[in-house]
Amino acid sequence: MTTLFFDIGATLADGQVEADGSWLLRPRPRVLQVLDAFAGEPKGIISNPGTEQDAVAHITQALHEAFPDRFTDDRLIHFGPKTSRAIFDDAVASSGGTAGDCVFVGEDHDERAFARTAGMRVAPHPVFTRAAIESRPVFWTRIDVPEGGSLGLLESVAGGTEVVPVHVASPRLVLAMATAVGVETLQQAGFTTDVRGQVEDTAAFLIRDDRSVPVPEAFSGASDESRTAAERAMRAAAAFCFASGELTGYPRQISSLGPAPGGVYVAAPTGVPIEEVHTQGAKPGHTERLLPDPALLSRPGETQAEGFAPALPAGFDGTGNGLPSPETLAAVRATVTPEVLRTHVARISGVEPLVPGDPLKVRSRDAGHADNGLVVDALVRHFEDLGLAVRRHAFRWRGRQLFNVEAEHRVEGADSAVLITGHLDSTAQSGHFVDANGDPRPYDPQADPAPGADDDGSGTAAVMAAAECLHALVAEGRAPTRHVRFVLFNAEEQALVGSKRYARAAAAADDRIAGVFQMDMIAGLQDGSPPAVEIHAGSSVPGPVAAASDALGDLVARTVPAITSGFEIQQLTGPGDPALGRSDHASFHERGWAAIAVSENLFGPDGGPATGTRQYHTPGDTLLDEDHDTRYAATIACSVTATALTFAGL
């Protein structure tokens, strides 16, 4: 008899830590059906709840509450680090059988590699549990939707077989995991499939290449469709060749999964740091982690976006001009100030102690640095002091326990939530570092400084100030009509991992999100440059999400002149938006929700020069940098905060 072992986080359930330290687990799509299909098989857990006090007791209680009567043999429950084969060997021993009689089901490809080393069979998703039992491989598969077909039809077919989508490139192309059984079912339903390599212990990424691609002269007389296809293929080849060339020193190599929007899909083996590969001139967000999700095709936010878009002006000042009320503008100006932003940035970037009265100054917020967790703790305390309901959304990355921070003001009877967001982590990946001999060396995320004052200390500070503004408004007796949620994502610099996990969990929980206002780098302004703000609404997802995101962008654009004069407003939308898919707002577009990203002049749209920080991803991105302008940041933060709070009904 086969013994099945499952990871909890992201594989069985999405997890969050409540204020009292208890865990709440919500089962992932199709998981309960899989568990019940194997009711007669012994089932256990191999998971790491972290090192917090009473973590094991909390996660055990949450496990049994979320999956009653599914994991009844305590001998098969194993908690601890999964950074070696040790815990997997222990699990095999507890089964009373051999390693070949055990299956580990886990989303994390590094953990699957350790399980395979221990002799276990593995599955990258619960949907493939039977395939693992029967030693059938799972493949990366490109699915072409035929004319007359639809993503809805694909979802209905995939949901009944061994297929799990990981990325929707367009209404005609989806990247997925599938077994031979799943591929055959898709083909019988009229879908064309292109089977690539086996999944095993690899993970999928989208690598964008921002370099120009000259199309050969032979295509000068070709149709636009042929030229586009040629450019797509050439860009994919260039991106793959560059990435594979940068990673030649590793025992195993990445493999191409074919052209993707703006670049190439790749499968990266365990231990290969694909997130650290940067082409020359790479724009922010050029690498995107792709997560398996049976519900990816459903896009629950589309219905909400379709309903909310016509009602966008509702809650504004009633004149029909879409502006915040004078009272809201006054409250925002009083609380979201340059001085407030400077104070917050100083603490989270290491200029001042992280906590007043404590001498500790952070060195980095990189997801791989120990200070990241300290900053999370400080953010949680700050939001709790404002009387907000605070949760930590847990996920693992490269063997580390990380958290997104969510703080919410809930409104009884509200139909939806408005999110004001940024990302709390940083990186100095593009910095110049030398060893003791003065020779160049790679960036060390566990030790090197990564202050990230602009990226995205400025956005994080703006979210904190927005929460303080809401606190002041509520204290005056005013109340929003929608929930207001302040969310700071972790591991954005690691291919949007934190927001991807958050949005995926929100979709599974049937969350209702009216709109997302993301601030990512808002303080960079080169001396002498005219102040400009970029409002990014472009989405690769067509339909209601695009229209609703444009409408959110319009509201911010109208608000900026009410805050200040002389600002150039650059509204960027459609498939030509240079930030399409590149910041945390894209994780919400992927689920159909309206979302925008607001930034400094970062991408230099319309061919003009970017006037944002010149210290992007370097140790020089500090509060004291000549390009860091808190007055400029405050104008952008005020504009976004006033719009978002008004949209929430204030």
C-alpha positions in Angstrom: 0.0 0.0 0.0 1.2 3.5 -0.9 1.6 6.1 1.9 0.8 9.6 0.8 2.6 12.6 2.4 1.5 16.2 1.6 3.0 19.6 2.2 0.5 22.0 3.8 1.3 25.6 2.7 0.2 26.3 -0.9 -0.2 22.6 -1.7 -3.1 21.6 0.6 -4.1 25.0 1.8 -3.4 28.7 1.9 -2.4 29.7 5.3 -2.5 32.9 7.4 -1.4 33.7 10.9 -4.0 35.5 13.0 -3.1 38.2 15.6 -3.1 35.7 18.4 -0.7 33.4 16.7 -3.3 30.8 15.6 -3.3 29.6 12.0 -6.2 29.6 9.6 -6.0 27.2 6.6 -8.2 27.3 3.6 -8.1 24.2 1.3 -6.9 24.8 -2.2 -9.1 24.0 -5.2 -9.6 20.3 -6.0 -7.7 19.3 -2.8 -10.6 17.9 -0.9 -11.8 15.8 -3.8 -8.3 14.3 -4.1 -8.0 13.5 -0.4 -11.5 11.9 -0.5 -10.5 9.9 -3.6 -7.8 8.3 -1.6 -9.7 7.8 1.6 -8.4 4.3 2.0 -4.8 5.2 1.7 -2.6 6.2 4.7 -2.0 9.9 4.6 0.5 12.1 6.4 2.1 15.5 6.5 5.6 16.8 5.8 5.5 20.5 6.5 7.4 23.4 8.2 5.2 25.6 10.4 8.2 27.9 11.3 9.9 28.5 14.6 7.3 30.8 16.3 6.2 29.8 19.8 3.6 27.1 19.7 3.7 27.0 15.9 3.4 23.2 15.8 0.4 23.2 18.1 -1.3 26.0 16.1 -0.7 24.4 12.7 -1.9 21.0 14.0 -5.1 22.4 15.2 -5.7 24.3 12.0 -4.9 21.2 10.0 -7.6 19.1 11.7 -10.1 22.0 11.5 -9.5 22.4 7.7 -9.3 18.7 6.9 -11.4 16.9 9.6 -10.9 13.1 9.7 -8.4 13.2 6.7 -5.1 13.0 8.7 -5.8 10.7 11.6 -2.4 8.9 12.1 -0.2 11.1 14.3 2.8 8.9 13.4 2.6 10.2 9.8 2.6 13.9 10.8 6.1 15.4 10.4 6.9 19.0 11.1 10.3 20.6 10.6 12.7 22.1 8.1 12.7 20.6 4.6 16.1 21.9 3.6 17.6 18.4 3.4 16.4 14.8 2.9 16.3 14.2 6.7 12.6 14.9 7.3 11.7 12.8 4.3 13.8 9.9 5.5 11.9 10.2 8.8 8.6 10.1 7.0 9.6 7.0 5.1 10.6 5.3 8.4 7.2 6.2 10.0 5.3 4.6 7.1 6.6 1.1 7.9 7.4 0.6 4.2 10.1 1.4 1.7 10.8 4.8 0.2 9.4 3.5 -3.1 6.1 3.0 -1.4 5.8 6.6 -0.4 4.7 9.7 -2.4 5.4 13.3 -1.5 3.0 15.9 -2.9 4.4 19.4 -2.8 4.4 22.6 -4.9 7.9 23.6 -3.9 10.4 22.1 -6.5 13.3 22.3 -4.0 11.4 20.1 -1.5 10.4 17.7 -4.2 14.1 17.3 -5.1 14.9 16.3 -1.5 12.0 13.9 -1.4 13.3 12.3 -4.6 16.8 12.0 -3.1 15.2 10.1 -0.2 13.8 7.7 -2.8 10.2 8.9 -2.6 8.0 9.4 -5.7 6.8 13.0 -6.1 3.9 15.0 -7.4 3.9 18.8 -8.1 0.2 19.2 -7.3 -2.5 17.1 -5.5 -4.2 16.6 -8.9 -1.2 14.4 -9.9 -1.3 12.1 -6.8 -2.5 9.1 -8.7 0.0 9.7 -11.5 2.8 9.6 -8.8 1.4 6.4 -7.3 1.4 4.8 -10.8 4.9 6.3 -11.6 3.5 8.3 -14.5 5.3 11.6 -15.4 3.9 15.1 -15.4 4.8 17.3 -18.3 5.0 21.1 -19.0 2.4 21.5 -21.8 1.4 24.4 -24.0 -2.3 24.4 -24.8 -3.7 26.2 -27.9 -7.3 27.2 -27.7 -8.9 26.8 -31.2 -11.1 29.4 -32.9 -14.5 29.0 -31.4 -13.1 27.6 -28.2 -12.8 29.5 -24.9 -10.9 29.6 -21.6 -14.2 28.6 -20.0 -14.4 25.4 -22.0 -10.8 24.7 -21.3 -11.5 25.1 -17.6 -14.4 22.7 -17.7 -12.2 20.1 -19.5 -9.1 20.6 -17.4 -11.0 20.5 -14.2 -12.1 16.9 -14.8 -8.7 15.5 -15.7 -5.0 15.6 -14.8 -4.3 19.1 -16.0 -3.3 22.2 -13.9 -2.8 25.6 -15.6 0.1 27.8 -14.5 -0.2 30.8 -16.8 -2.7 32.3 -19.3 -0.7 34.1 -22.0 -3.7 35.1 -24.0 -7.2 33.8 -24.7 -5.5 31.4 -27.2 -2.5 30.1 -25.2 -2.2 28.6 -21.8 0.9 27.0 -20.1 0.0 24.0 -17.9 1.1 20.9 -16.1 -0.4 17.7 -17.5 0.0 14.0 -17.6 -0.4 11.9 -20.8 -3.9 11.2 -19.6 -4.6 14.9 -19.3 -3.1 15.7 -22.7 -5.2 13.0 -24.4 -8.4 14.4 -22.8 -7.5 17.9 -24.0 -6.9 16.7 -27.5 -10.2 14.8 -27.6 -11.9 18.0 -26.6 -10.4 19.8 -29.6 -7.4 21.6 -28.0 -4.0 21.4 -29.5 -1.2 20.5 -27.1 2.6 21.0 -27.3 4.2 18.7 -24.7 7.6 19.9 -23.4 9.9 18.4 -20.7 8.9 16.6 -17.5 8.1 18.7 -14.5 9.9 16.6 -11.9 11.8 19.1 -9.6 11.5 22.2 -11.9 9.5 25.4 -11.6 8.1 27.6 -14.3 9.1 31.2 -14.9 8.4 33.8 -17.5 11.6 35.7 -18.4 11.0 38.9 -20.3 13.7 40.4 -22.6 13.5 44.2 -22.9 16.2 44.4 -25.6 15.3 45.4 -29.1 14.8 42.5 -31.6 15.6 43.3 -35.2 13.4 41.3 -37.5 15.3 39.9 -40.6 15.0 41.8 -43.9 13.4 38.6 -45.3 10.2 39.5 -43.4 9.9 43.0 -44.8 7.1 42.0 -47.1 5.5 39.5 -44.8 2.2 40.0 -43.1 1.9 41.6 -39.7 1.0 38.3 -38.2 4.2 36.6 -39.7 6.4 39.5 -38.6 4.9 39.3 -35.1 5.5 35.6 -34.9 9.0 35.9 -36.1 9.8 38.6 -33.5 8.2 36.5 -30.8 10.3 33.5 -31.6 13.5 35.6 -31.9 12.9 37.3 -28.6 12.2 34.0 -26.9 15.4 32.6 -28.3 17.4 35.6 -27.2 16.0 35.6 -23.7 16.6 31.9 -23.3 20.2 32.0 -24.7 21.1 34.8 -22.4 19.6 33.2 -19.3 21.1 29.8 -19.9 24.5 31.4 -20.6 24.4 33.2 -17.2 23.6 29.9 -15.5 26.2 27.6 -17.0 28.0 26.9 -13.8 25.1 24.9 -12.3 24.9 21.1 -12.5 21.5 21.2 -14.3 20.4 23.7 -16.9 17.1 25.5 -17.5 15.0 24.4 -20.4 12.8 26.4 -22.8 9.1 26.0 -22.7 8.6 28.2 -25.7 7.7 31.8 -26.5 5.9 33.8 -23.8 4.5 37.4 -23.7 7.6 39.6 -24.1 10.0 36.7 -23.7 10.2 33.0 -23.0 8.8 30.4 -20.6 11.5 28.4 -18.8 11.6 25.4 -16.5 14.3 26.0 -13.8 15.6 23.0 -11.8 16.1 23.2 -8.1 19.0 25.3 -6.9 19.2 27.4 -10.0 18.6 31.1 -9.1 16.8 32.2 -12.2 15.5 35.2 -10.3 19.0 36.6 -10.3 19.5 36.7 -14.0 19.2 40.3 -15.5 19.7 41.2 -19.1 21.4 44.4 -19.9 18.8 47.2 -19.6 16.3 44.9 -18.0 13.2 46.8 -16.7 11.7 46.2 -13.3 9.7 43.0 -13.0 11.2 41.2 -15.9 11.0 37.8 -14.2 7.6 36.3 -13.1 7.2 33.1 -11.1 4.3 31.0 -12.4 2.2 29.1 -9.8 0.0 26.0 -10.5 -3.7 26.6 -9.9 -6.7 24.6 -11.1 -8.8 27.8 -10.7 -6.5 30.1 -12.7 -8.9 30.1 -15.7 -12.0 31.1 -13.8 -10.9 34.7 -13.0 -13.4 35.4 -10.3 -12.6 39.1 -10.3 -14.0 39.6 -13.8 -17.6 39.6 -12.7 -16.7 42.0 -9.9 -14.8 44.3 -12.3 -17.6 44.3 -14.7 -20.1 45.3 -12.0 -17.8 47.9 -10.3 -16.6 49.7 -13.4 -19.8 51.7 -14.2 -20.1 52.7 -10.5 -16.6 54.1 -10.1 -17.6 57.7 -9.5 -20.0 56.6 -6.7 -18.8 57.9 -3.3 -17.0 60.9 -4.8 -18.1 64.5 -4.1 -21.3 64.2 -6.0 -20.5 66.8 -8.7 -19.8 64.2 -11.3 -16.1 65.3 -11.7 -14.7 62.2 -9.9 -12.8 64.1 -7.3 -12.4 63.4 -3.6 -14.3 65.7 -1.3 -12.5 68.7 0.3 -12.7 67.0 3.7 -10.9 63.9 2.4 -8.3 66.0 0.6 -7.7 68.0 3.8 -7.3 64.9 5.9 -4.9 63.3 3.4 -2.7 66.4 3.2 -2.5 66.6 7.0 -1.4 63.0 7.4 0.5 61.9 4.3 3.3 64.4 4.5 7.0 64.4 3.4 8.0 64.3 7.1 5.8 61.3 7.8 7.1 59.4 4.7 10.7 60.3 5.6 10.3 59.0 9.1 8.9 55.6 7.9 11.5 55.2 5.2 14.3 56.1 7.6 13.2 53.3 9.9 12.7 50.5 7.4 15.8 51.4 5.3 18.3 51.6 8.2 18.9 55.3 8.6 17.1 55.3 11.9 16.4 52.5 14.4 13.6 50.3 13.2 11.7 50.7 16.5 12.0 54.0 18.4 14.0 53.5 21.6 15.7 50.3 20.3 19.2 50.7 18.8 18.7 48.1 16.1 19.0 49.4 12.5 18.0 47.2 9.7 20.6 46.4 7.0 18.3 44.9 4.4 14.8 43.9 3.6 15.8 41.3 1.1 13.7 38.1 1.3 16.9 36.2 2.0 18.1 38.5 4.9 17.2 38.0 8.5 16.2 41.6 8.8 13.2 41.0 6.6 11.4 39.2 9.4 12.2 42.0 11.8 10.6 44.6 9.5 7.5 42.4 9.1 7.2 42.3 12.9 7.5 46.1 13.1 4.9 46.6 10.4 2.5 44.3 12.1 2.9 46.3 15.4 2.4 49.6 13.6 -0.9 48.5 12.0 -2.1 46.9 15.3 -1.5 50.3 17.0 -3.9 51.8 14.5 -6.6 49.4 15.6 -6.6 47.4 12.3 -7.2 43.7 12.0 -3.8 42.3 11.1 -2.9 39.0 9.5 0.3 37.5 8.2 -0.1 35.6 5.0 2.5 32.8 5.1 4.4 31.3 2.2 7.8 29.7 1.7 10.5 30.7 -0.7 13.9 29.1 -1.1 13.4 27.3 2.2 12.5 30.4 4.2 9.2 31.2 5.9 8.0 34.6 4.6 5.0 36.7 5.3 2.8 39.2 3.5 1.3 41.7 5.9 -2.4 42.5 5.7 -4.2 45.1 7.8 -7.9 45.7 7.4 -10.5 48.1 8.5 -13.7 46.1 8.1 -17.1 47.6 7.5 -20.3 45.7 8.4 -22.4 45.0 5.3 -19.7 46.1 2.8 -19.8 44.5 -0.6 -16.1 44.5 -1.3 -12.6 45.7 -0.3 -10.4 48.4 -1.6 -6.7 47.5 -1.4 -3.8 50.0 -0.9 -0.6 48.1 -1.5 3.2 48.1 -1.9 6.0 45.6 -1.5 8.0 45.5 1.7 11.1 43.6 0.5 14.2 45.1 -1.2 17.3 43.9 -3.2 20.7 45.3 -4.2 21.2 42.7 -7.0 22.6 45.3 -9.4 25.1 46.7 -7.0 28.9 46.4 -7.3 30.5 44.2 -4.6 34.1 43.2 -4.0 35.8 40.6 -1.9 38.6 41.0 0.6 41.1 41.2 -2.3 39.1 43.9 -4.1 37.9 41.5 -6.8 34.3 41.6 -8.0 31.9 39.1 -6.3 28.2 38.4 -6.5 25.6 40.1 -4.3 25.0 38.2 -1.1 21.4 38.7 -0.1 22.0 37.2 3.4 24.7 39.7 4.3 25.0 42.7 1.9 23.1 46.0 2.5 19.9 46.5 0.5 18.3 49.6 2.0 15.6 49.9 -0.8 14.6 53.4 0.3 12.8 54.0 -3.0 12.2 50.4 -4.1 9.9 50.0 -2.3 10.5 51.7 1.0 8.7 54.7 -0.5 5.6 52.6 -1.4 5.7 50.9 2.0 5.9 54.2 3.8 3.0 55.5 1.7 0.8 52.5 2.6 1.6 53.1 6.3 0.7 56.8 6.0 -2.5 55.9 4.2 -3.4 53.7 7.1 -2.7 56.5 9.5 -4.9 58.8 7.4 -7.8 56.3 7.6 -7.3 56.1 11.4 -7.6 59.9 11.7 -10.7 60.0 9.6 -12.4 57.2 11.6 -11.5 59.0 14.8 -13.3 62.1 13.4 -16.5 60.0 13.0 -16.2 59.3 9.3 -16.6 55.8 8.0 -16.0 54.1 4.6 -18.7 52.0 2.9 -16.2 49.3 1.7 -13.6 47.4 3.6 -10.2 49.1 3.4 -7.2 46.8 3.3 -3.5 47.8 3.5 -1.3 45.0 2.1 2.5 44.8 1.9 3.8 42.0 -0.2 7.0 40.1 0.4 9.4 38.7 -2.2 8.3 40.9 -5.0 11.9 41.0 -6.1 11.8 37.2 -6.4 9.4 37.3 -9.4 6.3 38.6 -7.6 6.0 35.5 -5.4 4.3 37.2 -2.4 1.5 38.9 -4.4 1.0 35.8 -6.5 0.4 33.8 -3.4 -1.8 36.4 -1.9 -4.0 36.9 -5.0 -4.2 33.1 -5.6 -5.4 32.6 -2.0 -7.9 35.5 -2.3 -9.4 34.0 -5.4 -9.7 30.6 -3.7 -11.5 32.3 -0.8 -13.9 34.0 -3.1 -12.7 37.4 -1.9 -14.5 40.5 -3.3 -12.0 43.2 -4.4 -13.3 46.4 -5.9 -9.8 47.7 -6.8 -6.1 47.6 -6.1 -4.0 50.7 -5.8 -0.3 49.6 -5.9 2.6 52.1 -5.2 6.0 50.8 -6.3 8.8 53.3 -6.3 7.4 56.8 -5.9 10.3 58.9 -4.5 12.9 58.9 -7.3 13.3 62.2 -9.0 16.5 63.3 -10.6 17.5 66.9 -9.9 16.1 69.4 -12.4 13.7 66.9 -13.9 10.0 67.9 -14.1 7.9 65.9 -11.7 5.9 63.2 -13.4 3.8 60.3 -12.3 3.2 57.0 -14.2 -0.2 55.3 -13.8 0.0 51.8 -15.1 -3.3 50.1 -15.9 -2.2 47.8 -18.8 -3.2 44.2 -18.4 -2.6 41.1 -20.6 -6.1 40.0 -19.5 -8.7 41.3 -21.9 -12.3 42.2 -21.0 -13.7 43.7 -17.9 -10.4 43.9 -15.9 -8.9 46.1 -18.6 -11.8 48.6 -18.6 -12.1 48.7 -14.8 -8.3 49.2 -14.4 -8.4 52.0 -16.8 -11.2 53.6 -14.8 -9.2 53.4 -11.6 -6.3 55.0 -13.4 -8.6 57.8 -14.6 -9.6 58.5 -11.0 -6.0 58.9 -9.8 -5.2 61.1 -12.9 -8.1 63.4 -12.0 -7.0 63.6 -8.3 -3.3 64.6 -8.9 -4.1 68.2 -10.0 -6.3 68.5 -6.9 -3.2 67.7 -4.8 -0.7 69.8 -6.7 0.0 71.6 -9.9 2.8 71.2 -12.4 2.8 67.4 -12.4 3.0 65.5 -15.7 0.5 62.6 -15.7 1.4 59.6 -17.8 -1.4 57.2 -18.1 -0.2 53.9 -19.6 -2.6 51.2 -20.6 -3.3 48.4 -23.0 -0.8 45.9 -24.3 1.8 48.7 -24.8 2.0 49.5 -21.1 5.7 48.9 -20.3 4.8 47.8 -16.7 2.4 45.1 -18.0 2.8 42.1 -15.8 5.8 43.6 -13.9 4.6 44.7 -10.5 2.3 43.3 -7.8 -0.9 44.7 -9.4 -0.4 42.1 -12.2 -1.1 39.3 -9.8 -4.6 40.7 -9.4 -5.1 41.3 -13.1 -4.3 37.6 -13.5 -7.5 36.9 -11.4 -9.6 39.4 -13.2 -9.6 42.2 -10.6 -9.2 45.9 -11.4 -5.7 47.1 -10.4 -3.2 49.8 -11.1 0.4 50.5 -10.3 1.5 54.0 -9.6 5.2 55.0 -9.8 7.8 57.7 -10.5 8.9 58.2 -14.1 10.5 54.7 -14.1 10.0 53.3 -17.6 10.5 56.5 -19.6 7.3 56.0 -21.7 7.0 57.4 -25.3 10.7 56.9 -25.8 11.7 59.7 -23.4 14.3 59.3 -20.6 13.3 57.9 -17.2 13.8 60.5 -14.5 13.4 58.2 -11.5 16.1 56.9 -9.2 19.5 56.0 -10.7 20.2 53.7 -7.8 17.7 51.0 -8.8 18.6 47.7 -7.1 21.9 49.0 -5.6 23.1 49.8 -2.0 22.9 53.4 -3.0 19.1 53.4 -2.9 19.0 55.2 0.4 17.0 58.0 2.0 20.1 60.2 1.6 20.5 59.6 -2.1 20.3 62.8 -4.3 17.5 61.2 -6.3 15.3 60.5 -3.3 12.7 63.2 -2.9 10.1 62.8 -0.1 8.1 65.9 -1.1 7.7 64.4 -4.6 6.8 61.0 -3.0 4.2 62.7 -0.8 2.4 64.2 -3.7 2.0 60.8 -5.4 1.1 59.1 -2.1 -1.5 61.8 -1.4 -3.0 61.4 -4.8 -3.3 57.6 -4.5 -4.5 57.7 -0.9 -7.2 60.3 -1.6 -8.5 58.4 -4.6 -8.5 55.0 -2.9 -10.2 56.2 0.3 -12.8 58.0 -1.7 -13.3 54.9 -3.8 -13.9 53.1 -0.5 -16.7 55.6 0.3 -15.0 58.3 2.4 
